Amino acid sequence: MSRVTIKEIARRCGVSQGAVSYALNNQPGVSAATRARVLKVAAELEWVPNRAARQLSAARSETFGLVLARSAQTLVEEPYFMGFVGGVQSVLSDKSYALALQVVADLDEEQATYRKWAAERRVDGVIVVDLRVDDPRIPLLRKLGLPAVLVGDPALADGMPCVWTDGTAAMNAALDYVASLGHRSAARVAGPPEYGDVWIRDRAFDVAVRRLDLEGQVCHTDFSAVEGAAATRELLTVGPRPTAIIYDNDLMAVAGLAVVQGLGLRTPDDVTLVAWDDSTLCRITHPALTAMSHNIVGYGAEVTHRLLDLLNGARPQAHLYSTPLLIVRDSSGRPPS
């Protein structure tokens, strides 16, 4: 797709290119009505400033952008993003960079934020989280010319630079472990199926339960404690009860543990629970939660280093940060006889 130019906006509006420039740069010299018409047409055409020209005329903003399309409640409860943002900030502070953090309702608002940041020269680059299958943000970022590092598997990144953890290997390790304890029925309380990391774990779970000849079932949720608890209750009260449950984050695992205890069951005597991420939550519950562990703060820091490298001319590439490791605690054991 060819770049939309000021000349094209001027033609659509029936004004001079100079008038368009004044309007887009919020300079005097045009009427309020003309400015409004120019801005409307520019938005409809998805116009963004020419990046090469921008670099000639303006210094870096020394700001990185991060947009989180999650509910505010989930972000307050979920320890993952606090650790991740802490890792990002630890690097930016050393570099005297700022972080523009925006919380939005959905992908449409997230994409609108990227357009605004690009048009206003607000950020030098962005960190993109929660990749989707066939993610619409990827072609938009290419069109905007906005440097970005994606947090997710190369299978989701469409050739863009990314940093990832190996969810397939981690899921195999989790299921190999519960099978080694003698469990023949395993369930998974997962995030939304459109999320790329969830999709990868879904596929790995399906393959592993067949390989290990296990009974397997998956309940998709929104990652929240409320839905994690509801999914756990359904698994334990409706149909054949699994003897092991693997959760896609710590928050849902803690909520699931509360449900188990509320039903008068015991962990691990009646059901083994395995969390994912291994935040402090896993260590302060009773019993402490077995978890697939990785360094979330380090993950955020690594992503930020890769974006800085990209701005300094490094070749875009995929970088495997880690494979989550199984940390065995008291919430896992042999199935009931």
N, C-alpha and C positions, 0 to 999 in steps of 0.2 A: 504494500500500500504506500503511495507516494505521500510525502509530508505536506500537510496543509500549510500554505504560505499566507503572509499578510496581504499579498496581492489578491488571492482568492477571496479572503474575507472582505476586502475593499470592494471587489466586484459584486459580491452578494449583497452588500449593504448600500452600494451606490454612492460611496464616498471615496476620498483620496486615501492612498496608502499612509500618508502622513497623519490623517485623522485617525486611522486605525491604530497607528503606533501610539499616538497620544492616549487613546482610549485604553489600550491594553496595558500601558505603563502608568496609568492613573495620573497623567499629566494634564495641565490646563490647555485649553485651545480647542475643545469640542464641547458641544452642548450636552446636557444630561441625557437628553433623548437619544442623541447619536451614540454616546458612550454605552448606554443600555443596549441599544440595538447591536453594536459591535460585540459587546460581551456575550450577548445571547447567541449570535451567529458563531462566534469563536467556540463557545461551549458545545453547540450542536455539531460542529465540525471536528470537535476534539482537538483543537489547535493546542500545540505546546511550543515554547520557544526553541529555536535551533540550538542544540547543545554546544556545537562547536563555536557558534557566535557567542553564546553565553560565557563559555570559558575564556574567551578573549576579552570580554567586557566586565567580568565580575570575578572576584575571588571566591574561594570555597566558603560555604556557610559554616563549616566545622560543626555540622549537626548530622546525625544519622536518624532515620525514621523507623519506627516500629508500630504497626497497627495490629491491634488484637480484636478480632471479630468474635467476641465471646460475651456472654451476659456478665454484667458487673458482679452479680452474686457469685457466679462460678469463679471469677477471678479473685474475689475476696477469699473464697474458701480454698481454692486450688493452690497448693504450695509450689507446684512446678514452675509457674510463670514468675513467681517472686524470686526463685533461685536463678532462673534464666536471665531475667532482667538485671539481677544483681551481678551476674557474670558479665553481661554487656557493659554495665555501668563501670565495673572495675577497670576495664580496658579504656573506656572513653575518658574517665577521669584522669588517667595517666597521660592521655594525649591532648588534654584540654578540649575535648569534644563534648558536645551536648547530645542528649537523647530526646527526640520529639516522640512522645508516646501518646498514641490516640486509641481510645477504646470505642468501637463502633458496633452496630447491631448485626451487620451482615456483610457479605462480600461486595454488594453494590456500594455500600457506604465506604468500604475499604478502598475500592477502585476510585471512587470520587476523591478520596483523600490523596491518593497518589497523583491524580490529575492536578489537584490544587497545589500540592507540594512542588510538582514539576513546573507548573506555570509561574509560581511565586518564587522559585529558586530557594525553597525553604530548607532542603536537605541535600547532602552530597550523595547519599545512597540510602538504601533501605534493607532491613532484615525482614524476610517474609516467612511467617510461620503457618502451621496448620495447612500444609499443601493439600489440594484436592486432586482427584483423578481428573485428567484433562482440565487443569486449573486455568480459569479465564484470566487470572492476574498475570500469567507468564507472557502472553502476546501483548497485553497492555504495557507491561514494563519495557518490553522490547520497543514498542512503538514510541513510548515516552523517552526512550534513551536514558532511563533512570538506572544507575548501577544498583545491583541487588545481589545478595547472597540468600539462597533459599535454604530453609531448615527442613531437610527431608531427603528421602532416598533418591538416587539418580534416576530411578525408573519413573519418578514423578516430575523431574526437573526439566525435561525436554532440552537437555544440553546446557542449561544455565548453571552457573557456579552454585554448588550446594555443599552443605556439611550434614552428615547423617550418622545415625546409629543403626546397627544391624538388627532390625526387629525380627527378621526371619530366624536368624541364629538364636536370638534370645527366646523366641517362642518355642523353638525346638528344645532348648535347654530346659525351659519350664516344664514342658510336657514329658520330656525324658525323665525328669526328676520325679514327678508325681507317679508316672508309670513304674519307676524303680521302687517306689514305696508300696506298690501293689494295687494302686487305684485303677479301676477299669471304666470309670465314668467321670468325665471332666467337663466342666462348663466354663464359659468365658463371659464376663460382664464387660462389654466393649463400648467404645465411643461411637459417634455417628458414622455410619458406613461410608459416607461420601468423603470422609477424611482419608487422605492418602496413607498415613501411618496405620490407621485402623484397617484399611483395605489390605495392606501388606500383612498385617497380623492375622486378619481373617483367612487369607490364603494359606499362610503358614500353619495356622491352627487346623484347617481342614486337611491339609496334607499330612500333618503329624499324627492326627487322631487315626487316620487310615493306616499310616505306617505302623503305629503302635497297637492297632486293633482295639481302640477305645470307643466307648460311646461318648459322643461330643455334642454340645449344644451351645449356641451363642445368643445372648440378649444384647441388643444395641441400645445405647442410652445417649444422653447429652453430656456425659462426663461428670454430672453433678452428684452430690451426696443423695439428694432426694431420689433421683432415678436409679442410682446405684443400689440404694436400699430397696426400692420397689422391685428391681430385677432380682435381687437376692431372695426376697420374700417369695416371689413367683417360682424361682428355681427350687426352693426348699419346701414348698407347700402344694405345688401343682405338678402332677405327673411323677415320673421316676426321679428320685432325688439324687443329684450328683454327689460324689464323695469328695470332689476337689473343685474349687472355683478359682479361676485366674482373672484378675481385674486389670483394666487398662490404665488405672491410675491409683494412687494411694488414697485419695479422698473417697472413692467408691469402695475401696477395700475396708477402710475404717467404718464406713456406714454399713457395709455388709456384715462386719463383725458384730456390730450392735444388733442387727437383725437376728443373727444366729443366736446370740445370748438372750434376746427378747423372746425367741421361740422356745426357750428352754433347752437348746442344744449346746453342745460343747465343741470348742475348737482346740485341738485337732481331733478329738475322739470321734465326733460325728461327721465333721467336714473339715478338710484342709483348705486354707485360704492362702493365696499367693498374690501379693501386690506388685505394682509396677512403678518404678522411679526411685523408691527407697528414700523418701524424705524423713524428717524427724518424726512424723506421724507414725511411721512403721515401728519405731523403737520405743515409743511411749505408751502404746496400747498394751492391754493385758488380755491374752498373751501377745507378745511382740510378733510382728508380722514378717513371715518369710517374703522376700521381695527380689525382683529383678532390678539390680542396682546400677546406676551410672551417675557420674558427676555432673549434675545439672548446671551448677555454677560454672564449672569448667567448659561445659558445652556452650553456654552463652558467650564466654570469653573467646573461645575458639572461633565461633561464627564472626565475632566482631573483628578479630585479627584478620580473618580471611577477607572481610569487606575492606578493611584498611589496605591490605595488600592489593586488592583489585583496583582501588583508586590510585595506587602507586605504580600501576602498570603490570601487575602479575597476570599470568595466563589464567583465564577462567578454567576451573576444574572442579570435579567432585572430590570431596575429602571425607574419608571414613574416620569419624572421631573415636568411636568406641563400639564395643558390643556389650550390652548390659550383662552383668554377672549375677549369678544366683547367690543370694545371701540367705542361708537357712536359719530360721528362728523357731519359736515355739508354736507357731500357728500351723505347722505342717507335720504330718505323721502318717502312720499306716491307716488304711481305711478300717471302718468297723467290721468286725468279723460276723 
